[in-house]
Amino acid sequence: MMLNWLSIDYVLLVIALWLGIGVAGVFALRRFRFVARVLFPLGGVGCLALAGAVLPMFGSTPDIAILPLGLPQLPFHLRLDGLSAFFLVLIGAVGAGISMFAAGYFRNGAGTPPGLLCLEYHVFLASMVLVVLADDAYAFMVAWETMALSSFFLVTANHKLPEVRQAGFLYLLIAHVGAIAILLCFGVLQANSGDYTFANMRAQSLSPAWASIAFILAVLGFGAKAGMLPLHVWLPEAHPAAPSPVSALMSGVMLKTAIYGLLRISFDLLDVHVWWWGGLLLALGLATAVFGVVFATVQTDMKRLLAYSSIENIGLLLAGIGLALIFHAYRMSALTALALTAVLYHAVSHAFFKSVLFLGTGSVLHATGERNLGRLGGLIRYMPWTAWLVLVGVFASSGLPPFSGFVAEWLLLQSFLFTPGLPDSFLNMFIPIVAAVIALVAALAGYAMVKFFGVIFLGQPREEKLKQARDAGFWEKGGMLWLAGWCIVLGLFPNLLIRLIDPVTVSLVGAGLGRSTTESNWLFLAPSSIERASFAPLLFLLGITAGCLIAFALVRVFYHGRLRRSPPWDCGHPWQNARMQDTAEGFGQPIRQIFSPFFRLKRHLPTPADSAPSYHVEVSDHFWHWLYLPVARGIEFLAALVGRLQQGRISIYLLYSFLTLLFMLFLVQR
């Protein structure tokens, strides 16, 4: 008798495979080559199997499973539908490239033993999958906390360094603040019924007031995990502290689980939708995007620059969800589908290009031992594979056609430009302004990426040791090539991904873009109609290629192939060296001047007594001083106050107990 296997059964097999790989890593705790060359690639195969197992779920009936795990009478309810399948494909496709890179990246004797690192890594993957599959609050919170704890141990892999431990503690603190908000949100959604399954929450009819409370709690909880302003402070600290494959997995994949949770609650579990929810999320997303991109332009640490860039992209995703909620509140289903398509497309695009950028920084870090942009330069000569693959990620992150980042941002801008049909005159006036700010964010993102790539790979080496740098190994090249390849494929053939997104938006809001993409020529991407707006990535690529070939031919014809080499203009100085190049600080100075209110600046000026005078500027976050430091001081004050009660004398403790008893009796008498 043949068993009728469902897609969710294959997903559970992949989870079991990952957990088995983790256990094998524990038994091979310090067998570095076995862990790196066998277990991590096997985990990557599991990622590919995960993506392949859930592809048939797009547009089909949801698969449901109940696992006899957890507490008595509280089993794990799991559900695989279109929305969860979409994010599982994202986890699998991106995780495969990162796992391949990790097989060549991790080094023996660095921090956590390789076998234990393997366990934490694959538990992290499994917990993210369970977050997306969970169909009740209990299973969701168990998976969510497992994801937080496993990623905490990965962030603190090099736990001997104090700054790494501090970054891990801050990350865990913000993660638990967000988890409390999510738990309270589920408490509101179950409407005092005692049933915490998502099926029961879908059946509840909350009043607008209670639905608004649930939505705000969801924004707070998932925003803390995503890096939303002002809960973003953990992200630029944790990413530089973590190993580069972990940074890629957190930025490219883990942040998207927060986007998934927000979409699940906003469009699936809540049956009430109010327009100001979208306005709130739009404002928060816009503030997050502007803040993130402005801080990215002035960073001198390459991983912190990418961390702030992730904050910017999360802001764009939140703004897109906010716009979709506004459309949904006014029952404009076609425009809601357009905004959601832009959000989901950007989520996938960001996962690929940000992962390849973080992995590229890992290769640079291993080859040079430097993260500071001021000590890098000229690496394209010594690391050409890494440089060209990172350049693909830079183009996609900058929103340049014909790469995936352009398609995502173009769809997002199209959804903003279609808003004049809203019945609210204020929104009709406000949202085009938001679109203009998003265009500014896209321009600044390109500025930050030019700085990132130019300072690291172009020019001359700023340190003599950089000439000894060697390119990434086989496994590292393979992982980056996989991720960079998808940045190109999704940019040239956007209709492929949109047709996968279409069943997801249909299940959430009852509409999609599948019809418009089918009716238009396969070369064109038309969100509404070919007459109104369209983009032809292949034709664009052919145009660029033809222009370059014509320019090359004209040069060969008119100049007969002659070359004239001369040194660049050196401002009249008789020497040319790496110090003549623009530094990371100098590159970001115009932005620092224009957006100075965003920063807390501390200038270190040289004095006549300095034997080696230098000038540098420290840029810090106002939110540390406005919000987090006052809270920390308040907690320290309360802790000191409570500490005074601990005198170590039994008579004092008996007095406290007696006074408490008298106070309780007084309350009873009242």
N, C-alpha and C positions, 0 to 999 in steps of 0.2 A: 504494500500500500504506500503510495507516494504522499509525502507531506506537502501541504499547500503553504509554501513559504511566502510571507508578506515582506514588503520592503523594510518594515520596521524590524523584522527578525534579522535581516542582514546587517542593519545598523547596530543591533545589539551584539551580533557576532564581532563586528569591528571593535566595539567597546571592549568586549572580552579579550580580543587579540591585544589591544593596547595595554590592558591591565596585566595580561600574561607577559608581555614584553617588559613591563615595569618590574614584575616579580623576578623575571630572569635577570634583569639588571641588578637587583639586590643580591642575587646569588653569585653574580659575577661583578662584585662591587668594585674591584680595582683592575679588572681585565679590560684595559682601555681599548685595545684594538677590537675585541669582540663586541663591546658595547657600541663603539663608533661605527665599525664597518659592517656589523650584522644587525644589531637591534634597531638603530636609528633608521637605516634604509627599510627595514621591515615595517617600522611604524609609518614610513612614507607610503609604502604599498597599501597599508590599511587606509591611509587618507584617500588614495585613488579609488580603492574599493568602496569607501563611504560615498564619494561623489557619484560613482557609477550606480550604486544601489538605490539612490534616492531620485535619480533623474526621471524614472518612470512615474514618479509621484506627482509631477506637475500636471494639474488639471484632472486628477483622478480622485476617487473617494478616499477620505483620510483613513489611515491604518491606526488602530487603537490596541494597546496592550496594557495589562495590569501585572506588575511584578510583585511577588510576595516578599517584598523587602520592607525595611523600616520597622515601625512600631505595630503592635497588634491593632487590628481594625483600621490601620492607616497604610495601605499598600501604595506603591508608586503607580500612578496613572500616567501613561505615556501616549502621545498622539503625534502622528506624522501626517501633516497636511501640507498644502502648497507653501505657506509662509515658512514653516520649519524646514521643509525640503530645500527651499532656496538658500537659507543660511547654512544648512548642512553641506550643500555643494560648495559654498564659499569656504567653509572650514576645511573640507577635504582638498579642494584644489590648491588653496594657499598653503595648507599644512604640508602637502606633499613636497612642494619646493623648499619650504623651511627645513623639513626633516632631512632632505637630501643635503642641504647646505650644512646642517648641524653635524652630519656624519664626518665632514672634513674640518669642521670649525673647532670643536671642543678639544682641549689639550689635557694631557695627563698631568695630575698634580696641581691643578689650578682650582683652589677652593673646594667645593663639594666633590666627593668621589664620583667618578663617571657613572657607576652603576646606580647610585642614589639619584643623580641628576636625571638619568634615564627614567627612573620611576616617577619623579616629580613631573617631568615633561609629558609623559604619556597619561598620567592622571589628569594633568591640565587639559590635554586634548579631550579625554573622555568626559570630563566634567562640563566642558563647553557644549559637547554634543547633548548631554543630558539636560542642560539648561534649555536648549532649543526643543527637546522632545517633551519636557515635563508638561503634564496636563492637570496638575493640582499644585496648590501652594506648598504643600509639604515637600514633594519631590523637587519642586523648583528651588526652594530655599536650601535644601541639602546640597543640590548640585551647585547652586550659586556660592555657597560658603566653601565647598570643596574647591571650586575654581579660584576663589580668593586666596585660600590657604596654599594651594599648590603653586599658584603664581607668586605668592609671597616668598616661598622657599626658593623659587627660581630666581627672583630678583636678588635675594641675598645669597646667591651661590658663592660669591667671594666675600663671605661674612666676616673675614678677619679685618676688613677695613671699616673704621667707624662710620664713614660717610655712607657706606653701603647699608649698614645696619639702620642708620637713621632714615634713609630713603625707604627701606622696607617697612619700618615701623609706621612712617607717615602714610604709606600706601595702605597698610592694613587698617589703620585708624579710619581713613576716609571710606574704605570699602565697607567697614562695619556700620558707619553712620548711614551709608546708602542702604545697606541690608535692612536696618531697622525701619527706614522709610518704606521700603518695598513690602516688608512684613505687615506694617500698618495699612498699606494700600490694599493688600489681600484681605485684611480684616474688615475693611469697609466694603469691598466688593462682595463678600459672602453674605452681607446684609443680615447679620445675626441669625443665620440659618444653621450654623454649625457644620455646614458642608463646604469644604475648601477645594472641591474639584472645580476645574475651569468650566465644565459643563453646567454646574450649578450657578456659577457667576454669570455665564451668558444668559441664563434664564431669569436673572434678577432684573427688576425695573427700579433703578435708583432715582431718587429725586435729583434735580439739577444741582442742588447744594451738596448732597453727598457724593454725587458723581464728580463734582468739581474738586472736592477734598481728595477723592481717590486719584484723580488725574494729577493734582499738585504733588501728592506723595510719590506718585510714579515718576514724575519729572525730577523730583529731588533724589530719589533712590537711584534711578538709572542714569541721571545726569552726573552723580558722583562717580559712577564707574566709567562713564564716557569721557569725563574731563570737562564738563560744562562749567562755565564761569558761575560763581567763584569757587567751585569745588575742584578746580583744575590743578591745585598746587602739587599733588602727588605725582602727576604725570611727567613734568620735566625733571623730577628728582629720581623717579624709579627707572625710567628708560636709560639714562646714562649709567646707572648702577648695574643694570641687568646685562647678562651676556647678549650679544647681538641677535642670535636666533630667538631668544626669549623676548627681546624688545620688538622684533618683527612679529612674533606671534601675538604679543599683547596689543600692539598698535594696529596690526592688520586684521586680527581676528577677534580678540577679546573685547575690544571697544565696540565691535558690531553686535555682540550679544546684548549690550545695553540698548542699542538701536532696535534690535529684535524685541526686547521686552517692552519698550515704549510703543512700538507698533502693535504688539499683541494686546496690550491693555487698551490703547486708544481706539483701535479699529475693530477689535474682536470681542473683548470682554465688556466694554462699556457700550451700552445701547443709547446713551444720551451724549449729544455733541453740541457744545456751545462755541460760538465763533471766537470768544475772547480767549479760549484755550489756545487756539492757533495764534492769536496775536501775542500772547505771553511767550509761547515757544519761539515764535518768530523773533521777538525782541531779544530773548536769551541767546538764541542761535546766532543772531547778527552780532551781538556784543562779544560772544565767544570767538566768532570767526575773526573779527577785527583785532581783538586782543591777541589772539594766537599768531596771526600773520605779522603783526607789528613787532611782537617780541621775537619772532623767528628771524626777522631781518637783522637784528642787532646781536645775535648770539655769536660767541667765539668757540663754543664746543659743538662739534658736528652732530653729536647725538642729541644734545639739548635743542639744537636748531630743528631737527626732525621731530622732536617731541612737541615743540610749539607748533610746528606745521600740522601735526595730528590734531591738536586742539582746534586749529583753524578749520580743518576738514570736518571735524565733528560739529562745529558751529554751522557749517553749510548744510550738513545733514539735518540738524535740528531745525534750521530755518525752512528747509524743504518740507519736513513733517508738519511744521506749523502752518505753512501755506496749504498743505493738503487738508489739515483739520478745518481751516477757514472754508475751503471749497466744500468739504463734506457737510459742514454745518448748514450751508446754504443749498445743499442737495444738488451741487454741480458735479455730477459723477464723472463726466469726461475729463474735466480739469483736475479733479481729485486723482484720477488714474494717471494723468500726465505728471503731476507733482510726485506721486508715489513711485512712478517709474524712474523719475530723475533721482529720487532718494536711493532706491535699490541699486540703480546702475552706478551711482557714485560710491555706494558702500562696497561694491565689488571692485570697482576701479581703484579706490583708495587702498583696499586690502592688497592688491597686487603691486601697485607702484610704491607704496610706503614700505612693504616688505622687502622689495629689492633694494630700496635705498638704505634701510637699516642693515641688510646683509652686506651691502657694499661698504658701509662704514666698519663693519666687523672685519672684512678683509683688509681694509686700510689699517685698522688698529693692530691686527696681527702682524702685518708687514712692517709697520713703522713704530709701534708702541706709543703712538700719539693720537689724542683726540682733539687737541687744541688746533684750530684752524691756522693760528699764527705760526705754527711750526711745520706746516705741510706745504705742498706745492710741487708742480711738475711731475706728478705721479703717473700721468698718462704714458710717459716714456718707459716706465718700469712695470706698470700694471695695466697694460692695454685692455685685456679682457674685462677686468673690473671696471675700468673707466668707461668703456663703451656700453656695457650693460647698465651701469649706473646712469649714464646719459639718457638711456631710454626711460628710466624711472623719473629723471629730472624733467624730460619733455612732457611725460604724462602728468606729473605733479604740477607743472606750470600751465597746464590746460592748453597745450599746443596741438593743433591737428597734424596728422590724423591719428593721434594716440587716444587711449581710452579716457584720459582725464578731460580732454576737450569735449567728447560726447556727453559725459556726465554733466559738466558745467553748462554746456549748451542747452541740454534738456532742462536743467534747472532754471536758466534764464528765460527759456521759452515759457515755462510755467508761470513765471513772474510777469512776463509781458502779455499774457493772455488774461490778465485780471480786470480790465475795464468793465467786464460784465457783472461785477459784484454789485449787489443791491445797496451796499453801504458806501456813501460818498467819501467818508473819511478813509476807508480802506482803499478805495480807488485812487485816492491821492497819496496815501502812505506807501503802498506796496511798490509802485514804480521807483520811489526813492530808495527803498530797500534793494531793488534790483540794481540801481546805480552803485550802491555801497558794495554789493556782491561783486560787481565788475571791478571795483577798486581792490577788493580782497584778492581777486584773481590776478590782477596786475602785480600787487605786492608779493603774492606767492611766487610769481615768475621771477621777481627781483631777488627773493630769498634763494631760489634754486640756482640762479646765475651765480650768486655769491658762493653757495655751497659747492657747486661743481668747479667753478673757476678757481677758487682759492685752493682747493684740494688737488686738482688734477692738471691745471694749466700753469704756464709760467715756468719759473725755475725753482728747484728745491730750496726751501728756506733753511734746511738743516743738511749738513754733510751726510748724515747717516741715511737720509732718504734715498741716496743713490744705491744703497744695498737692498732696497725693497724688492720683494719678489711677488709675482702675481698669485692669485688664488689657485688652489689645487683643483683636482678633477671634480670632487664632490661639490665644492663650493661654486665652481663655475656652472655645474649642472643645475644646482638649485636656483641660482640667479638667472640662468638662461630660461628656465621654465617660467619663472615669474615675469621676466621682461618680455618673453614671447607672447604671453597673454595680454600684456599692455598693448602690444601691436595688433593682435588678432581682434580684441574687443574694440579697438579704435577703427580698424578697417571694415569690420563686419558687425556693426552694432545691432542690426536686426536679429542676429542670432540670440543675443542675450535678452533683447526686448521680448522676443517670443517666449522665452522662459519666464520672464517677469509677468507677462500678460495674464496667465491663470492665477497668479498670486493677487494681482490687483482686482481681478474679477471676483475672486472669493471674498475679498475684504470690502470692496466698495461697489461691486456690480458692474464695473466697466474696465476697459483696458485699451491699449494702443495697438493690439494685434491686428485689428481690421485696417487701420490706416497704413500700417507697415506692409500688410499683404497687398492692399490695393495699389500702393505706389511701387515703382520699379525697385528691384532688389538692390540697385546701386544707391538708392536715395533713402535717407531717413527723414520721414515727414511726421512730426508729432500730431498734427491735425489734418492738414491737406497739403498736397504738393505745391499749390498756388500760394499758400500763406507763408510757409517756412520749410526749408528742406536743407539737407546736408549730404553731400556725396563724397565720402572719405576716399574711395578709390580714385575718383576723378581728380580730387584735390591732390592726392599723392602723385598721380600721373602728371599733373600740371607743374608741381614742384620739380619733379624729376626732369621734365622737358625743359624747364627754365634753366636748371643747372647744366644740362647737356648743351643747350644753345649758348650759354655764357662761356662754357669751356671751349666749344668749337670756335666762337668768335675770337677768343683770346689766342687760340692756336693759329687762326687764319691771319689776324692782324699783327701778331707779334712773332709769328713763325716759331713758336715754342721756346723763344728765348727767355731766360730767367735772369733777373737782376736782384741780387741779394745785398741788403744794406742794413746796418744796425738800426734799431728803433730810436726815435727821438728820446734823448735822455735829459732834457731840460738844461742842457749846457754842462752837465757834469762829465768829467773825463773818464768815469768808470761806469760799468753796468753790472749789477749783481742783483741778488734776490731782494735786497733792501729797497731797490727802486720800484718794486711791485706794490700794487695796492694791497693793503692788509685787510683782514676781516673787520677790524675796528673802523678803518677808513672807509670801507665799502658801506658799512651801516651807518656812518655818521650823518648823511642827509636825512635818513629816516629818524634817527635819534633827535635831530634838531626839529624836524617838522612835528613829530608826535611826542615831544618831550613831556607833556602832562601824563602820558601813559607810564612813564618810568620813574623810578626812584634812583636818582643818579648820585654817585659818590666819586668825585674826581680826586685822583692822587697826583699832586703837582710836584715836580722836582724842586729841590732847594739848592742854593749855591754850595752847600756843604757836601752834597752827594758826590761820591766818587764816580758813580755810574748813573747819571740822572736818567729818569724815565718818566713817562706820563701815561697813565691809563685810567679808564673809567669803569667803575663797577655799576652794572645795571641790575636792579632788583625789582621785585613785584610789590606794588602798593598794598595788595591784599594781605601780604604777610604782616604788614605793620598796622593796617586798618582793622583786620578781622582776626587773624590767627594768633598773633602775638598777644593781643588783649585777652583772648580766650585762654591762652596758655598761662598768662600771668594770673588770671582769675582762678584757674584750677590750682595753681601752685599756692595761692593765698588760702583757698579753702582747705587744701591738703595740710598746710602748716597749721591752720586753725584746728583741724581735727586732730593733728598730731599732738597738740597741747593736752588733749584729753588722755593721752596715753602716758600716764605718769609712772606706771609700773608698781603702784601701791594698791593692795587689795582693798584698803579702807576707802580709797577714792572711788574705786569701781563700785563698791557696795553703796556709797553715797549716791552715785549716778543712778543705780538701780532703784534706790529708795525714792529719789526725787521723781523718776519716771513713773513709778507706781502711784505716787501721790497725784501726779498730773493726770494720769489715766482715770483715777477715781473721781477726780474733779470733773472730768469730761462726762463720766457716766452720770454723776449727780445732776449735771446740767441738762 
